[in-house]
Amino acid sequence: MRSPAIMRVMHGLAHHHVGSPSLLQWLCMLLLALAVLLALNATALPNWSAALPVAGLALLTYAWWTARTHDYVMFRPECGTPPDPVPLPPGRAIQVSVTGWFAVEERCHHHVWLSGEYRTFPTREHAVITRLEPTRYCGIGRSREQLEGMWYIFCQPGDIADIAVGELCFGSFRKPCVRLAHRQERPGRLRRRRVRRIMGTTYLACDSEQDRRRLAADLDTQSAAIEPNHP
């Protein structure tokens, strides 16, 4: 079930809606209604055939859960000695396809393969700046309008726990990638806990190997310079 194609389909079904329910929820309700009709002998088919939509519902749920657990993408780490780093020129931004938890004002949301840019400010803070545009799926499902607009990821060098390079797959898309494990601030669900600091994973997929080397070197250099000051 960890096929990149299946995980992209699950993402499309789960994140595009007709009315309030997502396409995935509509499909689950359809399978459940079909199972009830077959179990009540409301069709010419035998009662045991109700097991077929139930099995389909279980398989669909498992496929969605597996895809969601892996952020709807597949990361393949590279083995061996990494190539020599390439420095990122000051003020230079790198175009990336980003998967991870984004925040804006007091909202946070998980987005997949969102186009944006990576840059590092003079303060050494890293930032990913993106804009979510409306999308459609299967000609009927639509992304949520309230999620459209600018989304951000900010990361201080001392928040970085691990950096890995490899290839990221999202459906048929494959790009060189930097996987970043870092501490993030997310709004708390309870009013008395407005901000939570938890460990998150951000995938930064680059358009070229050269860009990935620049991005990885920039993250690694800044982290090494600051980390000892943040026990």
C-alpha positions as CSV (number, residue, x, y, z in Angstrom):
1,M,0.0,0.0,0.0
2,R,3.0,2.3,0.1
3,S,2.9,2.9,-3.6
4,P,3.5,6.6,-4.5
5,A,0.6,6.4,-7.0
6,I,-1.9,5.1,-4.3
7,M,-0.7,7.6,-1.8
8,R,-1.3,10.5,-4.2
9,V,-4.8,9.1,-5.0
10,M,-5.5,9.0,-1.2
11,H,-4.4,12.5,-0.8
12,G,-6.6,13.7,-3.6
13,L,-9.6,11.9,-2.2
14,A,-9.0,13.1,1.4
15,H,-8.3,16.7,0.6
16,H,-10.9,17.6,-2.0
17,H,-14.6,18.0,-1.0
18,V,-18.1,18.0,-2.4
19,G,-20.0,20.1,0.1
20,S,-18.7,19.4,3.6
21,P,-17.6,15.8,3.2
22,S,-14.4,14.9,1.4
23,L,-14.5,12.6,-1.7
24,L,-13.0,9.9,0.6
25,Q,-15.9,10.2,3.0
26,W,-18.4,10.1,0.2
27,L,-16.9,6.9,-1.1
28,C,-16.9,5.3,2.3
29,M,-20.5,6.2,2.8
30,L,-21.4,4.8,-0.6
31,L,-19.7,1.5,0.2
32,L,-21.4,1.3,3.6
33,A,-24.8,2.0,2.1
34,L,-24.2,-0.7,-0.5
35,A,-23.2,-3.2,2.2
36,V,-26.5,-2.4,4.2
37,L,-28.6,-2.9,1.1
38,L,-27.0,-6.2,0.3
39,A,-27.3,-7.4,3.8
40,L,-31.0,-6.6,3.9
41,N,-31.5,-8.5,0.7
42,A,-32.7,-5.4,-1.0
43,T,-31.1,-6.5,-4.3
44,A,-31.2,-9.7,-6.3
45,L,-27.7,-10.5,-5.1
46,P,-27.2,-13.0,-2.2
47,N,-26.7,-11.8,1.3
48,W,-23.0,-12.9,1.5
49,S,-22.2,-10.4,-1.3
50,A,-22.4,-7.7,1.5
51,A,-18.9,-8.7,2.5
52,L,-17.5,-7.3,-0.8
53,P,-18.2,-3.6,-0.1
54,V,-17.2,-4.2,3.6
55,A,-13.9,-5.5,2.4
56,G,-13.6,-2.6,0.0
57,L,-14.3,-0.2,2.8
58,A,-11.6,-1.8,5.0
59,L,-9.1,-1.8,2.2
60,L,-9.8,1.9,1.4
61,T,-9.5,2.8,5.1
62,Y,-6.2,1.0,5.4
63,A,-4.8,2.6,2.3
64,W,-5.8,6.1,3.5
65,W,-4.3,5.4,7.0
66,T,-1.0,4.2,5.5
67,A,-0.7,7.1,3.2
68,R,-1.6,9.6,5.9
69,T,1.0,8.1,8.3
70,H,3.7,8.7,5.7
71,D,2.5,12.2,4.8
72,Y,1.2,11.0,1.4
73,V,4.8,10.9,0.1
74,M,7.6,8.4,-0.2
75,F,11.2,9.4,0.8
76,R,14.0,7.3,-0.3
77,P,17.2,8.2,1.5
78,E,20.5,8.1,-0.3
79,C,23.4,5.9,0.9
80,G,27.1,6.5,0.6
81,T,29.2,9.6,0.9
82,P,27.2,12.8,0.0
83,P,28.6,15.0,-2.7
84,D,30.6,18.2,-1.8
85,P,28.3,20.9,-0.5
86,V,27.6,24.0,-2.7
87,P,27.2,27.3,-0.8
88,L,23.9,29.2,-1.1
89,P,24.6,32.8,-2.2
90,P,23.4,35.4,0.3
91,G,19.8,36.5,-0.4
92,R,19.3,33.6,-2.9
93,A,15.9,31.8,-2.7
94,I,15.5,28.2,-3.9
95,Q,12.3,27.0,-5.5
96,V,11.0,23.9,-3.6
97,S,8.0,21.6,-3.4
98,V,7.2,21.4,0.3
99,T,5.5,18.7,2.4
100,G,5.0,19.4,6.1
101,W,3.1,21.4,8.7
102,F,2.6,25.0,7.8
103,A,1.4,27.9,10.0
104,V,-0.2,31.3,9.5
105,E,-1.4,33.5,12.3
106,E,-3.0,31.1,14.8
107,R,-3.7,28.3,12.3
108,C,-1.7,25.3,11.3
109,H,-2.3,22.7,8.6
110,H,-0.5,19.9,6.9
111,H,0.1,20.4,3.1
112,V,1.6,18.1,0.5
113,W,3.8,19.1,-2.4
114,L,3.1,22.8,-2.1
115,S,5.2,25.0,-4.4
116,G,7.1,27.7,-2.7
117,E,10.6,29.1,-2.0
118,Y,13.2,28.5,0.7
119,R,15.4,31.3,2.0
120,T,17.6,32.1,4.9
121,F,17.5,35.6,6.5
122,P,20.5,37.5,7.9
123,T,19.4,36.4,11.4
124,R,20.1,32.8,10.2
125,E,16.4,31.9,10.5
126,H,15.2,29.6,7.7
127,A,11.9,30.2,6.1
128,V,9.7,28.4,3.6
129,I,7.1,30.7,1.9
130,T,4.3,29.3,-0.1
131,R,0.9,30.1,-1.5
132,L,-2.0,27.6,-1.7
133,E,-4.0,27.9,-4.9
134,P,-7.4,26.3,-5.4
135,T,-7.3,22.8,-6.9
136,R,-9.9,20.3,-8.2
137,Y,-9.8,16.5,-8.2
138,C,-11.8,14.1,-10.5
139,G,-13.6,17.1,-11.9
140,I,-16.0,17.3,-8.9
141,G,-13.9,17.6,-5.7
142,R,-12.5,21.0,-4.7
143,S,-9.9,22.0,-2.1
144,R,-11.2,24.0,0.9
145,E,-11.5,27.7,0.1
146,Q,-10.6,28.7,3.7
147,L,-7.2,27.1,3.3
148,E,-6.2,29.2,0.3
149,G,-3.6,31.9,0.6
150,M,-0.1,32.2,2.1
151,W,1.4,29.6,4.4
152,Y,4.8,29.6,6.1
153,I,7.4,27.3,7.9
154,F,10.0,29.0,10.0
155,C,13.0,27.2,11.6
156,Q,15.8,28.5,13.8
157,P,19.1,26.6,13.4
158,G,18.9,25.4,17.0
159,D,15.6,23.7,16.3
160,I,17.1,21.3,13.7
161,A,17.5,17.7,15.0
162,D,18.4,15.9,11.8
163,I,19.0,16.4,8.0
164,A,18.8,13.7,5.4
165,V,19.1,13.8,1.6
166,G,17.4,11.5,-0.8
167,E,14.5,11.4,-3.4
168,L,10.9,12.3,-2.7
169,C,8.1,10.6,-4.6
170,F,4.5,12.0,-4.9
171,G,2.6,10.0,-7.4
172,S,4.6,10.2,-10.7
173,F,6.6,13.2,-9.5
174,R,10.2,12.5,-8.3
175,K,12.6,15.1,-7.1
176,P,15.9,15.3,-5.1
177,C,14.9,16.2,-1.6
178,V,16.2,17.3,1.8
179,R,14.3,15.8,4.8
180,L,14.4,18.1,7.8
181,A,13.5,17.0,11.3
182,H,13.0,20.0,13.5
183,R,11.1,21.5,16.4
184,Q,8.0,23.5,15.4
185,E,5.5,25.7,17.2
186,R,1.9,24.8,16.6
187,P,-1.2,26.4,18.1
188,G,-2.6,24.3,21.0
189,R,-6.1,23.0,21.0
190,L,-6.8,24.2,24.5
191,R,-7.0,27.9,25.3
192,R,-4.5,27.7,28.1
193,R,-2.0,26.0,25.8
194,R,-2.0,28.4,22.8
195,V,1.4,27.2,21.5
196,R,2.9,23.7,21.5
197,R,6.5,22.9,20.5
198,I,6.7,19.5,19.0
199,M,9.1,17.6,16.6
200,G,8.0,17.7,13.0
201,T,9.3,16.6,9.6
202,T,9.5,18.8,6.6
203,Y,10.3,17.6,3.1
204,L,12.0,20.1,0.7
205,A,12.0,18.7,-2.8
206,C,14.2,20.7,-5.2
207,D,14.1,21.1,-9.0
208,S,17.7,20.0,-9.4
209,E,20.6,18.2,-7.6
210,Q,22.5,21.5,-7.5
211,D,19.7,23.2,-5.6
212,R,19.4,20.3,-3.2
213,R,23.2,20.5,-2.4
214,R,22.9,24.3,-1.8
215,L,19.9,23.8,0.5
216,A,21.4,21.0,2.5
217,A,24.7,22.9,2.9
218,D,22.9,26.0,4.0
219,L,20.8,24.1,6.6
220,D,23.8,22.0,7.8
221,T,26.2,25.0,8.1
222,Q,23.8,27.2,9.9
223,S,22.8,24.4,12.3
224,A,26.4,23.5,13.1
225,A,27.2,27.1,13.8
226,I,24.3,27.6,16.3
227,E,23.5,24.3,17.8
228,P,26.1,24.3,20.6
229,N,24.5,27.4,22.0
230,H,21.1,25.7,22.4
231,P,21.5,22.6,24.7
